[in-house]
C-alpha cells in the first residue's frame, strides 16, 4: 500500500532528486525534538484513550475549523466549546461527517498534507477521505483509539519523540507535569513559561491575574520589585519542571529599556489601571526587555512570537475564547523595535533570543541581518501561516545567504494537534533536504556538508538552541 509518494516535495530534476533522496534517507528516522508546542500535558499524565476521532483530530485544531468556518460551517457544528456552556455538537460521528463533506476545501494546503499523512501512517488508511468514506474511516480510527498502543504515551514513543515542550501560563499549577513526574514514565515532557496573562495589560483579567501571581508566589505584586521577584520565582519553578524556554506572544516586537525609577513609575500607573494605550504598550515593551534580562540570568531561552492581531472579531472571542482561528498576521518592525533590548543584552553570548515572524518581508530586510550579527539572536523557523512547504522554502531562501544555517534553530511544530507532529517534522525534513540538494547540485555545498547539515536542521540545532 503506497501511503505517501516517496518523492513528495523533492526536486523533479534527476541529480538534485537523487541527492534529496539520499539526504532524506539519512535523517528521516532521527528522533523528534519538539521544543515548543501546545499539546495538553494531561494527555501524558493520565494516559487515557482519546475520546473519538473528532475530539482528537478536528475539535482542537484551529487550522481545520478556521477553513471550514470561512466556508460557512458554524463552530458549534464542529463541537468547538463555548465559554458559557451553550450547546454545541457532541456527536463525534456527526462532526467527522461534516468535516469529510468539506475535506476538498483543504486541497493544496499544508493541513491536507498533514492530515493525509496522519490517516496513512498512523491509521493505515490509504483510501481518500470524502463523504462516501467518512463512516468507514471513523470506525477504523475509533476502534484503534481504544487499543493500548494508541494511548498518548504509546504514541509519544511510536512517534520517536525524544522530548516535547508544552506551554503553560505563569499562573499554572503544573499539576499535570507533577503527575507525569510522579508516574515514573520515562517520556520527557517539559514545560515552558508563558507569562502573557501577567505582562500584557490588555489581557483579560490582568489586574486579578497580578493579584493571583502575588498569592501563588508570596511576593508583593503591588510593587515593581515584588512583581519582578514573582516572575523570577515562577521561572525557577518552571525550570524545576524541565523548562528550558519562555515564550512571549506580544502584538508587536516593541521593546524598551527604562531606568529603574521610570519603570517603577510606569508599573504603578499600570497597576492602578491606566487606560492610556501608550502606557500599556510601553509596559509590554519594557517587559520584553525585563524577560530578556531574566533569561540572561537564569538561562531560559527566550522566544518572541510577535505580529499577530489575536482574536480579531470580538464576537467570536467573547463566545468561544482564544485560539479559534482568528489570529491574523500584521506588519512587524524589528530593527527599531528590538534596539532597546539589543542595546541591553544583544551582545551577550550566553543568551539566546529566538525571533519568529508572520511578516515574511522582514526576513531578508531585518531578521536575517540582525541574527547574522547579534550573538544573542537566532531565527525561529517558518511559523504558523508559513508552516508550509512554500513557507519553509522561502524561509531558507531569504535567510541563509545572510544569517547562514547556524543562526537558525531547526524546526519546531508549535502545534496542539498531537497526531500531526510526525507529519509536520517529515514535511520540514523533506523541504530542507530538497533545499540542500539544490545547493549541492549548484556546486555551492559539498555532498558531505549537506549530510551534516541535514542532521543539524532535523535534530541537532533545535536540541542545542533550546538547551535540551
Secondary structure, DSSP 4 states (H G I P E B T S, - for coil): ---S-TTTT--SSHHHHHHHHHHHHHHTTSPEEE-S----HHHHHH-PPP--HHHHHTTT-HHHHHHHHHTT--TGGGTPPPTT-------HHHHHHHHHHTGGGGTTSHHHHHHHHIIIIIH---SPPSTTTHHHHHHHHHHHTTSGGGSHHHHHHHTTEEEEE--EETT---HHHHHHHHHT----EE--EE-GGGT-TTSTTHHHHHHHHHHHH---TTSHHHHHHHHHHHHHHHHHTT--EEEE--SS-------HHHHHHHHHHHHTT---HHHHHHHHHHHHHHHHHHHHHH-PEEEEE--EE-S-SHHHHHHH-S-SS--EE-----HHHHHHHHHHHTT-SS--EEEE-S-TTHIIIIIHHHHTT-TTEEEPPS-GGG-SHHHHHHHHHHHHHHH-STTB-------S-GGGHHHHHHHHHHHHHHHHHHHHHTTSS-HHHHHHHHHIIIIIHHHHHTT-
